[in-house]
Amino acid sequence: MSSKQRDSNHGEGNAEAAAEFNSVEQDFVQSSRGKQKIKEGPQVRPEEEAELAKAEEIGRKHAKDDDSQTRP
C-alpha cells in the first residue's frame, strides 16, 4: 500500500465511500421507485413476525433512555 493510500483513509472507514453511498442512497429515496418502496413498507412473512417481535423486545431492554414515540 502506498503512503498516498494510507493518508487518504483516516481511522476506521472510508469517508469518500461513505459520502458516495449517502448520496446514492438519498437519490434512491427521492426517486419515484424509492418513494414507492417506502410506501409499501417492509415485507415481513407471517412466520417471521414472532421472531422480529422478540428481537425488538430484546433491543428495547438494552436501550438506554428510549424516549422515542414508536411504542404502540
Secondary structure, DSSP 4 states (H G I P E B T S, - for coil): --HHHHHT--SSS-HHHHHHHHHHHHHHHHSHHHHHHHHH-----HHHHHHHHHHHHHHHHH-SS---S---
